[in-house]
Amino acid sequence: MTRLVQRARAALAHHPRGKGEEGQILVLTLVMVLGLLAVLGLVADGGLVFARHRELQAAADAAARAGAAQLDEAVYRASNGRTAQLNPAHARQAARSYLQASAFDGQAEVSADAASVTVSLTQSMRPPVFGAFRGGNVQLAVRSLARPRTGITQPQAQGP
């Protein structure tokens, strides 16, 4: 067995190594690690942008629902609870008050009429990984519409 090991060592000692091939695995490893870090950065930034968009949509939905709760009481009482009509001024104020109470710091547009409340929110965010390199912000925009409902006694059709 030792004779076999000696012959293998002798063969390796006389084997000519290629000129200029030293360090190739280092370059390949560096490229692979940088690629892996780029993919991880995209995943992290994408997840954070998606989560912030979801939070923004939840805020818009809640503000619209707060506005849709502001019924015109005179119309409601005159119809004996059959007509759910909004007081547009109170609906806009309730939606704005909700956004202010939730410390929303982006741009908000609230509109209301007798039938519905619409809340549109826009906010920019800087992705933590690629935002540091690229320097740009991502604009997020959501919209929510709510209609008043009272006295529901049977299943309602889904959809707009």
Wavefront OBJ file of the C-alpha trace (Angstrom):
o trace
v 0.000 0.000 0.000
v 2.813 2.423 0.780
v 4.346 1.722 -2.607
v 1.062 2.712 -4.270
v 0.954 5.964 -2.268
v 4.547 6.738 -3.246
v 3.800 6.239 -6.939
v 0.715 8.479 -6.695
v 2.753 11.223 -5.043
v 5.455 10.950 -7.664
v 2.882 11.184 -10.466
v 1.321 14.285 -8.928
v 4.700 15.901 -8.386
v 5.582 15.580 -12.079
v 2.102 16.551 -13.367
v 2.342 19.922 -15.084
v -0.149 22.388 -13.705
v -1.867 24.739 -16.123
v -0.438 28.220 -16.252
v -2.866 30.960 -15.156
v -5.524 28.635 -13.724
v -4.776 29.368 -10.091
v -7.612 31.241 -8.352
v -10.384 30.411 -10.824
v -12.518 28.833 -8.115
v -12.203 32.056 -6.109
v -13.663 34.119 -8.978
v -16.465 31.593 -9.531
v -17.283 31.571 -5.811
v -17.320 35.372 -5.679
v -19.722 35.592 -8.637
v -22.027 32.986 -7.105
v -22.054 34.709 -3.694
v -22.831 38.099 -5.270
v -25.657 36.527 -7.281
v -27.059 34.892 -4.167
v -26.910 38.188 -2.254
v -28.729 39.960 -5.102
v -31.521 37.383 -5.059
v -31.801 37.624 -1.266
v -31.987 41.424 -1.542
v -34.781 41.189 -4.107
v -36.715 38.771 -1.926
v -36.328 40.958 1.169
v -37.267 44.184 -0.634
v -40.182 42.539 -2.436
v -41.531 41.136 0.813
v -41.308 44.493 2.565
v -42.959 46.337 -0.322
v -45.742 43.750 -0.417
v -46.291 44.008 3.359
v -46.389 47.825 3.237
v -48.881 47.701 0.344
v -51.092 45.385 2.389
v -50.929 47.755 5.396
v -51.776 50.706 3.153
v -54.775 48.840 1.702
v -55.981 47.989 5.214
v -55.772 51.674 6.213
v -57.735 52.728 3.110
v -60.387 50.063 3.766
v -60.785 51.092 7.392
v -61.020 54.799 6.542
v -63.652 54.106 3.884
v -65.653 51.978 6.343
v -65.457 54.755 8.929
v -66.886 57.154 6.365
v -69.585 54.706 5.265
v -70.873 54.551 8.838
v -71.915 58.217 8.689
v -75.548 57.899 7.675
v -77.842 60.832 7.012
v -80.045 60.275 10.055
v -82.965 62.372 8.784
v -83.306 60.266 5.614
v -82.755 57.045 7.545
v -85.476 57.840 10.105
v -87.912 59.178 7.496
v -87.623 55.904 5.548
v -88.134 53.875 8.734
v -84.645 52.363 8.385
v -85.044 51.243 4.775
v -82.817 53.823 3.089
v -79.157 54.007 4.000
v -77.925 57.285 2.598
v -74.675 58.951 3.593
v -74.123 62.433 4.862
v -71.221 63.224 2.473
v -69.635 65.949 4.627
v -69.649 63.771 7.749
v -68.412 60.778 5.734
v -65.414 62.705 4.376
v -64.618 64.052 7.842
v -64.839 60.606 9.460
v -62.517 59.071 6.863
v -59.983 61.898 7.257
v -60.199 61.674 11.056
v -59.461 57.952 10.912
v -56.396 58.549 8.733
v -55.189 61.279 11.058
v -55.706 59.091 14.145
v -53.773 56.252 12.507
v -50.860 58.643 11.796
v -50.964 58.136 8.024
v -48.213 60.293 6.522
v -48.762 59.892 2.781
v -51.144 61.580 0.381
v -54.860 60.944 0.833
v -57.822 61.776 -1.336
v -61.269 61.263 0.165
v -64.493 61.687 -1.782
v -68.047 60.931 -0.752
v -71.539 61.200 -2.104
v -74.891 59.958 -0.836
v -74.146 56.385 -1.926
v -70.456 55.706 -1.224
v -67.111 56.808 0.176
v -63.889 56.448 -1.803
v -60.458 56.698 -0.198
v -57.300 56.779 -2.334
v -53.932 56.631 -0.588
v -50.476 57.137 -2.049
v -47.227 56.682 -0.185
v -43.598 56.260 -1.173
v -41.172 53.934 0.519
v -37.499 53.221 0.076
v -36.624 49.521 -0.153
v -33.883 48.907 2.409
v -31.521 46.796 0.272
v -31.721 48.045 -3.303
v -32.980 51.476 -2.276
v -29.565 52.130 -0.752
v -27.824 51.361 -4.072
v -30.334 52.644 -6.586
v -31.478 55.587 -4.494
v -35.068 55.542 -5.706
v -38.361 55.230 -3.894
v -41.225 52.916 -4.728
v -44.646 54.561 -5.055
v -47.507 52.603 -3.528
v -51.112 53.495 -4.368
v -54.351 51.909 -3.157
v -58.043 52.687 -3.460
v -61.008 51.595 -1.394
v -64.744 52.118 -1.825
v -67.372 51.521 0.859
v -71.142 51.761 0.723
v -73.506 52.043 3.682
v -75.534 49.002 4.648
v -78.186 48.685 7.318
v -80.928 46.256 8.127
v -79.571 43.397 6.046
v -81.899 40.430 6.542
v -80.950 38.213 3.597
v -77.747 37.283 1.786
v -76.445 40.034 -0.467
v -74.962 39.542 -3.923
v -71.163 39.837 -3.971
v -69.364 42.208 -6.294
v -69.406 45.877 -7.196
l 1 2 3 4 5 6 7 8 9 10 11 12 13 14 15 16 17 18 19 20 21 22 23 24 25 26 27 28 29 30 31 32 33 34 35 36 37 38 39 40 41 42 43 44 45 46 47 48 49 50 51 52 53 54 55 56 57 58 59 60 61 62 63 64 65 66 67 68 69 70 71 72 73 74 75 76 77 78 79 80 81 82 83 84 85 86 87 88 89 90 91 92 93 94 95 96 97 98 99 100 101 102 103 104 105 106 107 108 109 110 111 112 113 114 115 116 117 118 119 120 121 122 123 124 125 126 127 128 129 130 131 132 133 134 135 136 137 138 139 140 141 142 143 144 145 146 147 148 149 150 151 152 153 154 155 156 157 158 159 160
